[in-house]
Amino acid sequence: MAVNKNALIRYKTIDKCLQNNYREWTLDDLITVCSDALYEYEGKDIDVSKRTVQLDIQMMRSDKLGYNAPIVVYNRKFYKYDDPEYSIVNIPVTDKDIKVMNEAIQVLRQFKDFSLFKEMDGVLQRLEDSVYASQKDNRAIIHLDKNEQLKGLEFIDVIYNAIQNKKVIKVSYQSFSARTSSVMQVHPQLLKEFNNRWFLLASHKQKMMTLALDRILNIDVENGVDYVDLQIDGDTYYKEVIGVTVANYRAQRVQFWVDKKNAPYVITKPFHSSQRTIEIRDDGTIFNIFVQHNFELERLILGFGDSIEVLKPKKLRDRILKKLKQSVKNYSEIDKKTS
């Protein structure tokens, strides 16, 4: 049975009310809180009728959604759960639920070869793994890299909703280099994930800027301020860069050599979508990429240490060489201190 979003909001609201044993809930009370909840979620008045809430209670009592909620009426007008520990969010996943979810996964898999769904396969695999792990005595097979201490994730929903609803936001932000935080009004355009960090691409005073979510201190939605939607397509905007830093100059060809041992890794996991193999030699492989020169490109190259050499352009080669010389100097100074 299909259930729309507003119905789910009402079920969740009624459930939260009936868990509160310190208050008596009449039908009119439930109608009011459901109306308030829908206004909070949707941002507009939605008329919730007496009949609607009565049908909601009837649905929650039934097994159509698997709730079987023990809702009772006492003193002929007050509603409560007969079991004070009950909640619709605590319902265990049944074998039937698992079967249905597995069937849904198999249906979605039929579409994986269509271009619209070509990136869905990894998502389906993780979903399938979660369903499998939910069964008794089964452990998860897929382990995803995650950082439990990563900051800023609590802002993702706020930013996502602001972009979706075309809302301007006021952001309190402190970069790593700033001594104090600053407050700015921005027009959020896009959320971007890179290297296990999240970033916000936003327009500020008619200029584009990238804000790291882990440096955001607070966000407030600015109601009543006209939002400017720049219709940014992420694939196009980030087409010529590695990472999230988009400069204001044209991309250029970067040619680099990778030794024989590490070349297979670069072939199977390219630096950039524009990567091409130029020459395979006995000592390694020469590659080309067409990208803007930014911080992330330098970090990627430096991460390969002595197994890589930038051949062109000279400006990037000289910059990498300068950083390597500074690195050698740092180690030399440490050796002097420890000797």
C-alpha positions as CSV (number, residue, x, y, z in Angstrom):
1,M,0.0,0.0,0.0
2,A,1.4,3.4,-1.0
3,V,1.6,6.0,1.7
4,N,2.2,9.6,0.9
5,K,4.6,11.9,2.8
6,N,1.9,13.8,4.6
7,A,0.3,10.6,6.0
8,L,3.7,9.5,7.3
9,I,4.2,12.8,9.0
10,R,0.8,12.5,10.7
11,Y,1.5,8.9,11.8
12,K,4.8,10.0,13.3
13,T,3.2,13.0,15.0
14,I,0.3,10.9,16.5
15,D,2.8,8.3,17.6
16,K,4.9,10.9,19.4
17,C,1.8,12.3,21.2
18,L,0.6,8.9,22.4
19,Q,4.0,8.1,23.8
20,N,3.6,11.1,26.1
21,N,1.7,9.7,29.1
22,Y,1.9,13.0,31.0
23,R,-0.9,14.5,28.9
24,E,-4.3,13.4,27.8
25,W,-5.0,13.6,24.1
26,T,-8.4,14.2,22.5
27,L,-9.1,13.9,18.8
28,D,-9.1,17.7,18.5
29,D,-5.7,17.8,20.1
30,L,-4.3,15.3,17.6
31,I,-5.9,17.3,14.7
32,T,-4.1,20.4,16.0
33,V,-0.7,18.9,16.4
34,C,-0.9,17.2,13.0
35,S,-1.8,20.5,11.4
36,D,1.2,22.2,13.2
37,A,3.6,19.4,12.1
38,L,2.5,19.6,8.5
39,Y,3.0,23.4,8.6
40,E,6.5,22.9,10.0
41,Y,7.5,20.4,7.4
42,E,5.8,21.9,4.4
43,G,5.8,25.6,5.2
44,K,2.2,26.0,4.4
45,D,-1.2,25.5,6.0
46,I,-2.7,22.1,5.2
47,D,-6.2,21.4,6.4
48,V,-6.4,18.2,8.5
49,S,-9.9,17.0,9.0
50,K,-11.4,15.0,11.8
51,R,-12.1,12.2,9.3
52,T,-8.4,12.2,8.2
53,V,-7.1,11.7,11.7
54,Q,-9.7,9.0,12.5
55,L,-8.6,7.1,9.4
56,D,-4.9,7.6,10.4
57,I,-5.7,6.0,13.8
58,Q,-7.5,3.2,12.1
59,M,-4.6,2.6,9.8
60,M,-2.1,2.6,12.7
61,R,-4.2,0.1,14.5
62,S,-4.3,-2.3,11.5
63,D,-1.6,-4.5,10.2
64,K,-1.7,-3.0,6.7
65,L,1.6,-1.1,7.5
66,G,2.7,-3.5,10.1
67,Y,2.1,-1.1,13.0
68,N,-0.7,-2.9,14.9
69,A,-0.6,0.0,17.2
70,P,-2.4,-0.6,20.6
71,I,-4.4,2.6,20.5
72,V,-7.2,2.7,23.0
73,V,-9.8,5.2,24.0
74,Y,-10.5,5.9,27.7
75,N,-13.1,8.1,29.3
76,R,-14.8,8.0,25.9
77,K,-12.6,10.8,24.5
78,F,-8.9,10.4,25.3
79,Y,-6.5,8.4,23.2
80,K,-3.4,6.6,24.4
81,Y,-1.2,3.5,23.8
82,D,-2.3,0.5,25.9
83,D,1.4,-0.5,26.0
84,P,3.4,2.5,27.3
85,E,6.6,1.1,25.7
86,Y,5.1,0.9,22.2
87,S,6.2,3.1,19.3
88,I,5.8,2.7,15.6
89,V,9.5,3.4,15.2
90,N,10.4,0.3,17.4
91,I,8.7,-2.3,15.2
92,P,11.2,-5.0,14.3
93,V,11.8,-6.0,10.7
94,T,9.9,-9.2,9.9
95,D,10.8,-12.0,7.5
96,K,8.0,-10.7,5.3
97,D,9.5,-7.2,5.3
98,I,12.9,-8.6,4.4
99,K,11.4,-10.6,1.5
100,V,9.6,-7.5,0.2
101,M,12.7,-5.4,0.4
102,N,14.7,-8.1,-1.4
103,E,12.1,-8.2,-4.1
104,A,12.3,-4.4,-4.4
105,I,16.0,-4.5,-4.7
106,Q,15.8,-7.1,-7.5
107,V,13.2,-4.9,-9.4
108,L,15.6,-1.9,-9.1
109,R,18.5,-4.0,-10.4
110,Q,16.6,-4.4,-13.7
111,F,17.2,-0.7,-14.4
112,K,20.9,-0.7,-13.6
113,D,22.0,-0.6,-17.2
114,F,20.0,2.5,-18.1
115,S,22.1,5.7,-18.0
116,L,19.8,7.2,-15.4
117,F,20.5,4.4,-13.0
118,K,24.1,3.6,-13.9
119,E,25.4,4.9,-10.5
120,M,22.7,3.0,-8.5
121,D,24.4,-0.4,-8.4
122,G,26.7,0.5,-5.4
123,V,23.7,1.9,-3.6
124,L,21.6,-1.2,-4.2
125,Q,24.5,-3.4,-3.0
126,R,24.7,-1.5,0.3
127,L,20.9,-1.7,0.7
128,E,21.0,-5.4,0.0
129,D,23.8,-5.8,2.6
130,S,21.7,-3.8,5.2
131,V,18.7,-6.1,4.6
132,Y,20.9,-9.2,4.9
133,A,22.5,-7.9,8.1
134,S,19.1,-7.2,9.6
135,Q,18.4,-10.9,9.7
136,K,19.2,-12.8,12.8
137,D,22.8,-14.0,13.2
138,N,24.0,-12.3,10.0
139,R,26.8,-9.8,9.9
140,A,27.3,-7.0,7.4
141,I,29.6,-7.9,4.5
142,I,30.2,-4.4,3.3
143,H,32.3,-2.1,5.5
144,L,32.1,1.6,4.4
145,D,34.9,4.0,5.3
146,K,33.5,6.6,7.7
147,N,34.7,9.1,10.2
148,E,32.6,9.2,13.4
149,Q,34.2,12.5,14.4
150,L,33.6,14.3,11.1
151,K,32.0,17.7,11.8
152,G,29.4,19.6,9.9
153,L,27.2,16.6,8.8
154,E,24.4,18.0,10.9
155,F,24.1,20.9,8.4
156,I,23.6,18.7,5.3
157,D,19.8,18.4,5.7
158,V,19.4,22.2,6.4
159,I,21.5,23.1,3.3
160,Y,19.8,20.5,1.1
161,N,16.3,21.8,2.1
162,A,17.5,25.4,1.5
163,I,18.7,24.6,-2.0
164,Q,15.6,22.5,-2.8
165,N,13.2,25.2,-1.5
166,K,15.3,28.1,-2.9
167,K,16.1,29.7,0.4
168,V,18.9,32.1,1.3
169,I,20.9,31.2,4.4
170,K,23.0,33.1,6.9
171,V,26.2,31.2,7.6
172,S,28.6,31.6,10.6
173,Y,31.9,30.4,9.2
174,Q,35.5,30.2,10.4
175,S,38.2,29.0,8.0
176,F,41.4,27.3,9.3
177,S,43.3,30.5,8.6
178,A,40.9,32.9,10.3
179,R,41.2,33.9,14.0
180,T,37.5,34.6,14.4
181,S,34.3,33.6,12.7
182,S,32.4,35.7,10.1
183,V,28.8,35.8,9.2
184,M,27.7,36.0,5.6
185,Q,24.5,35.7,3.7
186,V,24.8,33.2,0.8
187,H,22.7,31.7,-1.9
188,P,23.4,27.9,-1.6
189,Q,23.7,26.2,-5.0
190,L,25.2,22.7,-4.6
191,L,26.4,20.2,-2.0
192,K,29.7,18.5,-2.9
193,E,31.5,15.5,-1.3
194,F,35.2,15.0,-1.8
195,N,37.7,12.9,0.0
196,N,35.3,12.1,2.8
197,R,34.6,15.9,3.4
198,W,31.5,17.8,2.5
199,F,31.4,21.3,0.9
200,L,28.8,23.9,0.0
201,L,29.1,25.8,-3.3
202,A,27.3,29.1,-2.8
203,S,26.9,32.5,-4.3
204,H,28.0,35.5,-2.1
205,K,27.9,39.0,-3.4
206,Q,27.7,37.7,-7.0
207,K,30.8,35.6,-6.6
208,M,31.1,31.8,-6.2
209,M,32.6,30.5,-3.0
210,T,33.2,27.0,-1.5
211,L,32.6,26.5,2.2
212,A,33.7,23.4,4.1
213,L,30.8,22.1,6.2
214,D,33.2,21.2,9.0
215,R,34.1,24.9,9.3
216,I,30.5,26.1,9.6
217,L,29.4,27.0,13.1
218,N,25.8,27.9,12.5
219,I,23.2,28.3,9.8
220,D,19.9,30.3,9.8
221,V,17.4,30.3,7.0
222,E,16.6,33.9,5.8
223,N,12.9,34.0,5.0
224,G,11.7,36.9,2.9
225,V,15.0,37.3,1.0
226,D,14.9,36.7,-2.8
227,Y,16.9,33.6,-3.7
228,V,19.1,33.6,-6.8
229,D,19.2,30.2,-8.5
230,L,22.2,30.0,-10.8
231,Q,21.1,26.6,-12.2
232,I,24.5,25.1,-11.6
233,D,25.1,21.6,-13.0
234,G,27.7,19.8,-10.9
235,D,29.1,17.7,-13.7
236,T,29.7,20.8,-15.8
237,Y,31.0,23.0,-13.0
238,Y,33.6,20.5,-11.8
239,K,34.4,19.0,-15.2
240,E,37.9,20.5,-15.3
241,V,39.0,20.1,-11.7
242,I,40.2,17.6,-9.3
243,G,38.4,18.1,-5.9
244,V,36.3,21.2,-5.1
245,T,38.5,24.2,-5.9
246,V,37.4,25.9,-9.2
247,A,39.8,28.6,-10.3
248,N,39.1,31.5,-12.7
249,Y,41.5,30.4,-15.5
250,R,41.4,27.8,-18.2
251,A,42.3,24.2,-17.8
252,Q,45.7,23.1,-19.1
253,R,47.3,19.9,-20.1
254,V,49.3,18.2,-17.3
255,Q,51.7,15.5,-18.3
256,F,53.3,13.2,-15.7
257,W,55.3,10.0,-15.4
258,V,54.5,7.2,-12.9
259,D,56.9,4.4,-12.2
260,K,56.2,0.8,-13.3
261,K,55.1,-0.4,-9.9
262,N,52.4,2.3,-9.4
263,A,51.3,2.9,-13.0
264,P,48.6,0.1,-12.8
265,Y,47.0,1.9,-9.8
266,V,46.8,5.1,-11.9
267,I,45.4,3.2,-14.8
268,T,42.6,1.6,-12.8
269,K,41.9,4.7,-10.7
270,P,42.5,7.7,-13.0
271,F,43.5,11.1,-11.6
272,H,40.7,12.6,-13.7
273,S,38.1,11.6,-16.3
274,S,40.3,13.3,-19.0
275,Q,43.2,11.0,-18.2
276,R,44.9,9.4,-21.3
277,T,47.9,7.1,-21.5
278,I,50.6,8.7,-23.7
279,E,53.5,6.2,-23.6
280,I,54.2,2.9,-21.9
281,R,58.0,2.6,-21.1
282,D,60.1,0.0,-19.4
283,D,60.5,2.2,-16.3
284,G,56.8,3.4,-16.1
285,T,54.0,5.1,-18.0
286,I,53.4,8.7,-19.1
287,F,49.9,10.1,-18.7
288,N,48.0,13.3,-19.7
289,I,45.2,15.0,-17.9
290,F,43.4,18.2,-18.8
291,V,42.6,20.1,-15.6
292,Q,42.9,23.4,-13.8
293,H,45.9,23.8,-11.5
294,N,44.6,23.8,-7.9
295,F,45.4,22.7,-4.4
296,E,43.9,19.3,-4.7
297,L,45.9,18.5,-7.9
298,E,49.1,19.3,-6.0
299,R,48.1,17.2,-3.0
300,L,47.3,14.3,-5.3
301,I,50.7,14.5,-7.0
302,L,52.6,14.9,-3.8
303,G,50.8,11.9,-2.3
304,F,52.7,9.7,-4.8
305,G,56.0,10.7,-3.4
306,D,59.0,9.4,-5.4
307,S,56.9,7.3,-7.8
308,I,55.7,10.3,-9.9
309,E,57.3,13.1,-11.9
310,V,55.5,16.1,-13.4
311,L,56.8,16.7,-16.9
312,K,54.6,19.6,-18.1
313,P,53.7,22.4,-17.6
314,K,56.9,23.8,-16.3
315,K,55.1,26.1,-13.8
316,L,53.5,23.1,-12.0
317,R,56.7,21.1,-12.2
318,D,58.6,23.9,-10.6
319,R,56.0,24.3,-7.9
320,I,56.0,20.6,-7.0
321,L,59.9,20.6,-7.0
322,K,59.8,23.6,-4.6
323,K,57.6,21.8,-2.2
324,L,59.7,18.6,-2.4
325,K,62.8,20.6,-1.6
326,Q,61.1,22.2,1.4
327,S,60.1,18.7,2.5
328,V,63.7,17.5,2.3
329,K,64.7,20.6,4.3
330,N,62.2,19.9,7.0
331,Y,63.5,16.3,7.4
332,S,67.1,17.7,7.4
333,E,66.3,20.1,10.2
334,I,64.7,17.3,12.2
335,D,67.8,15.1,11.8
336,K,70.0,18.0,13.1
337,K,67.7,18.4,16.2
338,T,67.7,14.7,17.0
339,S,71.4,14.1,16.4
